[in-house]
Amino acid sequence: MPPAPPSGPQPPREAASAELLARVPKLLDAMRSVGSGLELHSTLNRICETAAQLAHARYAAIGVFDEDGDGLVDFVHHGLDDATVRRVGDLPDGRRGLLEALIRDREPGRPTDQAEGPRPSGLPAHHPPMRSFLGVSIRVQGAIFGNLYLTDKHAGEPFNDYDLAMVRVLATEAGIAIGNARLYEAAQQRERWIDGSVAVTTALLAGGDTDDALQTVAEQARRVSGAAAGIVLLPADGGGLEIVAVDAPHRTGALGVVIPPENGIVAELLAGRPVFVDDAATDPRLSAGPARDYGPIMLLPLCRDGKVLGGLVMPRARGDRPFTRTERELGDRFAAQAALALMMADAQRDRERLAVYEDRDRIARDLHDLVIQRLFATGMMLESAQRGSAVPEVRDGIGGAVDELDVTIQEIRSAIFALQQPAEEPAGLRTRVLREITMAAVPLGFTPAYRFVGPVDAAVGDLTGKNLVAALRETLSNAFRHARATRIEVVVDATATLPDGRPGVRLTVADDGVGVPEGGRRSGLRNLERRAESVGGASRLGPGIGAEGGGTTVLWEAPY
């Protein structure tokens, strides 16, 4: 069946043929331009510009349909200057006026003069007037991707059927270009999620500090999802979920907050079900708290073998687009990989703890069966020598040595008792600080001096204490690896007053080393600052305790 002739009054056949022949090279150039490049948003911009030039239109735009096909998730435009864009404000969402009708009809065509009536197009109040309009659908792999709109043909002429035919050809080529760009973008997106999963697995299985590994999970979740923040939740002791890691461009004050189990979203996560929120400001389940400041949120349970290990939250800024189905699927896979890595890391730590307990049992047996018996035998020999000596000074000296051996035996027995005690109860802050100092003495070659001020165990909360111990570990590690120090002094002051007047705890680690070199790496110092800021504190450097202020002093402080 032959195609129907163009509608309306047409120019003579010779004029039409000449116009078509004149436009063919431009159409070929336009098709070549549209097909160059693989970045999706750049491709959409290029299609708008090329279509406007081909049809001699002042303005062009592409409305990208949302996944349900009843609105616009993106609106790319050409021809509006920055000042006009600012006056227009929010771009059309395709849910009212002409654009809604065009989405519903699927074949836009050429509606009549758009200057008639009270904004029938549904465009904002400051949008430039449209006196002529042309629209075509863009299909990608058979499905409608969106609509291409052209308005205001130069010289005030209406768009004719030849314009419509040319733009339809261009829209077909645009669909191919968009399909390629979407495939490329999907591949890049999957690569980012895979890289993030690898980074999380590596961090969790590296055997380092657990808090740092969880922070890596939050950082990677934020990066790969394009979210405004990455948040990791773990089950709290009293029920609910506790925020244990946050990655955001600014301080949130959310670290350590416990979300109660009666919260509807927490109940969903603990049941192993993901939650997707299109707008946190209007969702009744987020009626209070910092989540109200965000827009779309993806909340995923960290599940493995039917056990919920925690949750992963990725909120986007208010006004950002919701998470697509593809992003939700990739997020589910990322969360599953993170949960697997968490479980394997827990199993690895259990094996390491078991190895430590077995080693402690062996050391206790060796101390009891070998060392104490030999010390006891030596003491018996000394007592025999003491009774056989006729010189009082010798008897006194031997008696003193026997007393020292008795004290040593008692100390070893105390150590054996401590080694055989179960390590179920968490140690206090003082004990954990001493443990870090003792462990650092081996690589340093000397034991740092230490001092405690105030009720360290009673006053300092668990979250602040945990970060203080991690900061001490980082500082002592830096001193060993970089400072070449011969003397280190550690002070934990639980009576400190912070610069803003709040009571708090201050950790001071001073050395007589070489100091912090200019231009050297600052990753360790940034970690100290990040830990302090996460609990509302601060970290700074000062002169050391070497000659003329040589070395470095690290001051780390935070409220209780």
C-alpha positions in Angstrom: 0.0 0.0 0.0 1.6 3.3 -1.1 2.2 5.8 1.7 -0.3 8.6 2.1 0.8 12.0 0.7 1.7 14.7 3.2 -1.4 16.5 4.6 -2.3 20.1 4.1 -1.3 22.4 1.3 1.9 21.3 -0.3 4.5 23.1 -2.4 4.8 22.2 -6.1 6.5 18.8 -6.6 9.6 20.5 -8.1 10.0 22.8 -5.1 9.5 19.9 -2.7 12.1 17.7 -4.5 14.6 20.6 -4.4 14.0 21.1 -0.7 14.4 17.4 0.0 17.6 17.2 -2.1 19.0 20.2 -0.3 18.2 18.7 3.1 19.7 15.2 2.5 23.3 16.2 3.0 22.3 18.0 6.2 20.4 14.9 7.3 23.4 12.7 6.7 25.6 15.1 8.6 23.1 15.1 11.4 22.9 11.3 11.6 26.7 11.1 11.7 26.9 13.7 14.5 24.2 12.0 16.5 26.0 8.6 16.3 29.4 9.9 17.7 30.1 9.5 21.3 29.0 7.1 24.0 28.2 9.1 27.1 24.4 9.2 27.4 23.7 12.7 28.5 26.1 14.1 26.0 24.4 12.1 23.3 21.0 13.6 24.3 22.4 17.1 24.2 23.9 16.4 20.8 20.5 15.1 19.5 18.7 18.2 20.6 21.2 20.5 19.0 21.3 18.5 15.8 17.5 18.3 15.5 17.2 22.1 16.0 19.7 22.8 13.3 18.0 20.3 10.9 14.5 21.6 11.3 15.5 25.3 11.8 14.0 25.4 15.3 14.8 27.8 18.0 14.3 25.4 20.9 14.7 21.6 21.2 14.2 19.2 24.1 14.1 15.5 24.8 11.8 14.2 27.6 13.0 10.9 28.9 10.2 8.7 30.2 10.3 7.1 33.6 10.2 3.4 34.0 6.4 3.3 34.2 6.1 5.5 31.1 3.7 8.0 32.7 6.0 10.9 33.4 9.5 12.3 32.6 12.5 11.3 34.6 14.8 13.7 32.7 14.4 16.7 30.4 17.3 17.7 28.2 16.9 21.0 26.4 18.7 23.2 23.8 18.3 26.9 23.0 17.5 28.4 26.4 20.2 30.6 27.9 21.3 30.3 31.6 19.3 33.3 32.7 16.1 31.9 31.2 16.7 28.5 32.7 17.0 30.1 36.2 13.8 32.0 35.7 12.0 28.9 34.5 13.0 27.0 37.6 11.8 23.4 37.8 11.7 21.7 34.4 8.6 19.9 33.1 7.7 16.6 34.6 5.3 15.5 31.8 2.4 15.0 34.2 0.1 17.8 33.0 -0.8 19.9 29.9 0.5 19.2 26.4 3.5 17.1 27.4 1.2 14.7 29.4 -1.0 14.3 26.3 2.0 13.7 24.1 3.3 11.0 26.4 -0.1 9.4 26.5 -0.6 9.5 22.7 2.9 8.2 22.0 2.9 9.9 18.6 3.3 13.7 19.2 3.1 14.9 15.6 2.5 18.7 15.0 -0.1 20.2 17.4 -1.4 23.7 16.4 -0.2 27.1 17.7 0.8 26.7 21.4 0.4 30.4 22.2 -3.3 29.9 22.4 -5.0 29.4 25.8 -3.7 29.5 29.4 -0.5 27.6 29.1 -2.0 24.4 27.6 1.5 23.0 27.3 1.9 22.7 31.1 5.2 24.6 30.9 6.4 26.9 33.7 5.3 30.5 33.8 8.5 32.0 32.6 9.1 29.5 29.7 9.4 31.3 26.3 6.2 31.2 24.2 5.9 28.4 21.6 4.1 29.3 18.4 4.9 26.2 16.5 5.6 22.7 17.7 6.8 19.4 16.4 7.3 16.2 18.3 8.4 12.6 17.5 8.9 9.5 19.6 12.4 8.1 20.1 12.4 4.3 20.3 15.3 2.3 21.7 15.2 -1.5 20.8 11.5 -1.3 20.1 10.5 0.5 23.4 9.7 4.2 23.6 12.6 5.9 25.4 11.1 9.4 25.2 9.9 12.2 23.0 11.9 14.7 20.9 10.3 18.2 20.9 11.0 21.1 18.6 9.4 24.5 19.0 9.5 28.0 17.3 10.6 27.5 13.7 12.7 30.4 12.5 10.8 33.2 10.6 7.6 32.2 12.4 6.7 29.5 9.9 4.9 26.3 11.0 6.7 23.0 10.8 5.6 21.1 7.7 5.4 17.4 6.8 8.9 17.5 5.4 10.3 18.7 8.7 8.4 15.9 10.4 9.7 13.3 8.0 13.3 14.5 8.5 13.1 14.6 12.2 11.6 11.1 12.3 14.5 9.8 10.3 16.8 11.5 12.8 14.8 10.1 15.7 15.4 6.6 14.4 19.2 7.2 14.2 18.9 8.8 17.7 17.3 5.6 19.0 20.3 3.6 17.8 22.8 6.1 19.3 20.9 6.2 22.6 20.8 2.4 22.7 24.6 2.2 22.3 25.1 4.9 24.9 22.8 3.1 27.3 24.7 -0.2 26.8 28.0 1.6 27.4 26.6 3.4 30.5 25.2 0.1 31.9 28.6 -1.6 31.4 30.4 1.3 33.1 27.8 1.2 35.9 28.2 -2.5 36.4 32.0 -2.1 36.4 31.7 0.5 39.2 29.6 -1.8 41.3 31.9 -4.7 40.7 35.0 -2.6 41.7 33.1 -1.4 44.8 32.4 -5.0 45.8 36.0 -6.0 45.3 37.2 -3.1 47.4 34.7 -4.0 50.2 35.8 -7.7 50.1 39.4 -6.8 50.2 39.0 -4.4 53.1 36.9 -6.8 55.2 39.2 -9.8 54.7 42.5 -7.8 55.1 42.4 -8.5 58.8 42.7 -4.8 59.8 40.6 -2.7 62.0 36.9 -3.6 61.7 35.8 0.1 61.9 38.0 1.0 58.9 36.5 -2.0 57.0 33.0 -0.9 57.7 33.9 2.7 56.7 35.1 1.3 53.4 31.7 -0.3 52.9 30.0 3.0 53.4 32.4 4.9 51.1 32.0 2.4 48.3 28.2 2.3 48.6 28.1 6.0 48.3 30.5 6.1 45.4 29.0 3.4 43.2 25.3 4.4 43.8 25.8 8.1 43.2 24.2 8.8 46.6 24.7 11.7 49.0 25.8 9.4 51.8 26.7 5.8 52.5 25.5 4.4 55.9 26.2 1.0 57.4 23.8 -0.4 60.1 24.6 -3.3 62.5 22.2 -4.9 65.1 22.3 -3.0 68.4 22.7 -4.8 71.7 19.2 -3.7 72.9 17.5 -4.3 69.6 17.1 -2.2 66.5 20.0 -1.1 64.3 22.9 1.1 65.1 24.7 3.4 62.6 28.3 2.2 62.8 29.8 3.9 59.7 28.9 7.0 57.7 30.4 8.5 54.6 29.2 11.9 53.7 30.7 15.2 52.4 29.8 16.9 55.7 29.5 15.9 59.3 26.1 14.3 60.0 26.2 13.5 63.7 24.5 10.2 62.9 27.3 7.8 64.0 26.3 5.8 67.0 22.6 6.6 66.6 20.4 3.5 67.3 17.1 3.2 65.3 14.6 1.4 67.5 13.2 -2.0 66.4 9.6 -0.6 66.3 10.5 1.6 63.3 8.7 0.2 60.3 11.8 0.4 58.0 14.0 -1.3 60.6 11.5 -4.1 60.9 11.6 -4.6 57.1 15.4 -4.7 57.1 15.6 -7.1 60.0 13.1 -9.3 58.2 15.5 -9.4 55.2 13.4 -7.2 52.9 14.8 -4.2 50.9 13.1 -0.9 51.2 13.0 1.8 48.5 11.8 5.3 49.2 11.0 7.7 46.4 11.0 10.8 48.6 12.1 10.8 52.3 10.4 14.1 53.0 6.9 12.6 52.3 7.3 9.1 53.5 5.5 8.6 56.8 8.0 5.9 58.0 10.6 8.7 58.1 8.6 11.2 60.0 11.6 12.3 62.1 15.4 12.2 62.0 18.1 13.2 59.5 16.6 11.1 56.7 14.0 13.8 56.2 16.7 15.9 54.6 17.2 13.5 51.7 15.1 12.5 48.6 15.1 8.9 47.2 16.6 6.3 49.6 17.7 2.7 48.9 17.8 0.6 52.1 19.1 -2.9 51.7 19.5 -5.7 54.2 22.9 -7.4 54.6 21.7 -11.0 54.5 23.6 -14.3 54.2 22.1 -17.8 54.6 18.9 -16.4 56.1 20.7 -14.4 58.7 20.5 -10.6 58.7 23.9 -9.2 59.5 22.9 -5.5 59.2 21.7 -2.9 56.7 23.1 -0.6 54.0 21.5 2.8 53.4 22.1 4.9 50.3 20.2 8.2 50.3 20.2 10.7 47.4 19.9 14.4 47.7 16.4 15.9 47.7 15.2 16.4 44.1 17.4 13.7 42.6 16.0 11.0 40.5 14.8 7.7 42.2 16.9 4.6 41.9 16.1 2.6 38.7 15.4 -1.1 38.6 18.9 -1.7 37.3 20.4 0.2 40.2 18.2 -1.7 42.7 19.4 -5.0 41.2 23.0 -4.0 41.3 22.5 -2.7 44.9 21.1 -6.0 45.9 24.1 -7.8 44.5 26.5 -5.3 46.2 24.8 -5.8 49.6 24.9 -9.6 49.2 28.6 -9.5 48.4 29.2 -7.2 51.4 27.2 -9.5 53.6 29.3 -12.5 52.4 32.5 -10.6 53.1 31.2 -9.6 56.6 30.4 -13.3 57.4 33.8 -14.5 56.1 35.6 -11.7 58.0 33.7 -12.8 61.2 34.7 -16.4 60.6 38.3 -15.4 60.0 38.3 -13.4 63.2 36.8 -16.4 65.1 39.7 -18.6 63.7 42.2 -16.0 64.8 40.7 -15.8 68.3 40.7 -19.5 68.5 44.4 -19.6 67.5 45.1 -17.0 70.2 43.2 -19.0 72.9 45.1 -22.1 71.9 48.4 -20.2 72.1 47.5 -18.8 75.5 46.8 -22.3 76.8 50.1 -23.5 75.5 52.0 -20.6 77.0 50.2 -21.2 80.4 51.1 -24.9 80.3 54.7 -24.1 79.5 54.9 -21.5 82.2 53.5 -23.9 84.7 55.2 -27.1 83.7 58.6 -25.7 82.9 59.3 -22.2 84.1 57.8 -22.4 87.5 59.3 -25.8 88.2 62.8 -24.6 87.3 62.4 -21.5 89.3 61.2 -23.5 92.3 64.2 -25.9 91.9 66.6 -22.9 91.7 65.0 -21.5 94.9 65.6 -24.9 96.7 69.2 -24.9 95.6 69.7 -21.4 96.9 68.1 -22.2 100.2 70.4 -25.2 100.6 73.4 -22.9 99.8 72.1 -20.4 102.3 72.0 -22.9 105.1 75.6 -24.1 104.3 77.2 -20.7 104.2 79.0 -19.3 107.2 79.2 -15.7 105.9 76.3 -13.5 107.0 76.5 -11.3 104.0 76.2 -14.3 101.7 73.3 -15.7 103.6 71.5 -12.4 103.4 72.2 -12.0 99.7 70.9 -15.5 99.0 67.8 -14.9 101.1 67.0 -11.8 99.1 67.4 -13.8 95.8 65.1 -16.5 97.2 62.5 -13.8 98.1 62.7 -12.3 94.6 62.2 -15.8 93.1 59.1 -16.3 95.3 57.7 -12.9 94.0 58.5 -13.9 90.4 56.7 -17.3 90.8 53.7 -15.5 92.2 53.7 -13.1 89.3 54.0 -15.9 86.8 51.1 -17.7 88.5 49.0 -14.6 88.2 49.9 -14.4 84.5 48.9 -18.0 84.1 45.6 -17.4 85.8 44.9 -14.4 83.5 45.8 -16.4 80.4 43.3 -19.1 81.4 40.4 -16.7 82.1 37.7 -16.5 79.4 37.9 -13.3 77.3 34.1 -12.8 77.1 33.8 -9.6 79.1 34.9 -6.5 77.2 37.9 -4.8 78.7 37.8 -1.2 80.0 39.3 1.7 78.2 42.3 1.8 80.4 43.0 -1.9 79.7 42.6 -1.5 76.0 45.0 1.5 76.0 47.6 -0.5 77.9 47.2 -3.3 75.5 47.9 -1.1 72.5 51.0 0.4 74.3 52.3 -3.1 75.1 51.7 -4.3 71.5 53.5 -1.3 70.1 56.5 -1.9 72.4 57.7 -4.8 70.3 58.2 -3.1 66.9 59.3 0.2 68.7 62.0 -1.6 70.8 60.9 0.3 73.9 57.7 0.8 75.9 56.1 4.2 75.6 55.5 6.0 78.9 51.9 6.5 79.8 49.6 8.3 82.3 45.9 8.3 82.9 44.0 11.3 84.3 40.5 11.2 85.7 37.9 8.4 85.6 38.8 7.0 82.2 36.8 3.8 82.4 33.7 5.4 84.0 33.4 8.7 82.1 34.3 7.8 78.5 31.5 6.2 76.5 31.9 3.1 74.4 31.8 4.8 71.0 34.3 7.5 71.9 36.5 5.0 73.6 36.5 2.7 70.6 37.6 5.6 68.3 40.2 6.8 70.9 41.8 3.3 70.9 41.9 3.2 67.1 43.4 6.7 67.1 46.1 5.6 69.5 46.8 2.6 67.4 47.2 4.7 64.3 49.4 7.2 66.1 51.8 4.6 67.5 51.9 2.9 64.1 52.9 6.2 62.5 55.5 6.8 65.1 57.1 3.4 64.5 57.0 3.6 60.7 57.9 7.2 60.1 59.0 9.1 63.2 62.2 7.0 64.2 61.4 8.1 67.8 63.4 6.9 70.8 60.8 8.2 73.4 57.0 8.4 73.3 54.7 9.6 76.0 51.0 8.8 76.0 48.4 10.7 78.2 44.7 9.9 78.4 42.9 12.8 80.2 39.3 12.2 81.0 39.0 15.6 82.7 39.7 17.7 79.6 37.5 20.6 78.5 37.0 21.0 74.8 37.4 24.3 73.0 33.6 24.7 72.9 33.3 24.2 76.6 32.1 20.6 76.6 33.7 18.0 78.9 35.6 15.4 77.0 38.6 13.1 76.8 41.9 14.1 75.3 44.5 11.7 74.0 48.0 13.1 73.7 50.8 11.1 72.0 54.1 12.9 71.9 57.5 11.7 70.5 61.0 13.0 69.9 61.2 11.7 66.3 61.8 13.5 63.0 58.4 15.2 62.8 56.0 15.3 59.9 57.9 16.0 56.6 56.6 18.7 54.3 54.7 17.2 51.4 54.6 13.8 53.0 51.6 11.4 53.0 48.7 12.6 55.2 46.4 9.6 55.0 47.0 8.6 58.6 46.4 12.2 59.9 43.2 12.4 57.8 42.1 9.1 59.4 42.6 10.7 62.9 40.7 13.8 61.9 37.8 11.7 60.5 37.6 9.6 63.6 37.5 12.6 65.8 34.9 14.4 63.7 32.7 11.3 63.6 32.1 11.7 67.3 32.0 15.5 67.4 35.7 16.1 68.3 38.9 17.2 66.5 42.5 16.3 66.0 45.6 18.5 65.6 49.4 18.4 65.6 51.9 20.2 67.8 55.6 20.3 68.5 57.2 17.1 70.0 59.2 16.4 73.1 62.6 16.3 71.5 65.2 19.0 71.7 63.9 22.4 70.7 60.4 20.9 70.1 61.6 18.2 67.8 59.2 15.4 67.0 55.4 15.5 66.9 52.6 15.7 69.4 49.2 14.4 68.3 46.2 15.8 70.2 43.0 13.9 69.7 39.9 14.9 71.7 36.2 14.2 71.7 33.2 14.6 74.0 32.3 11.7 76.2 
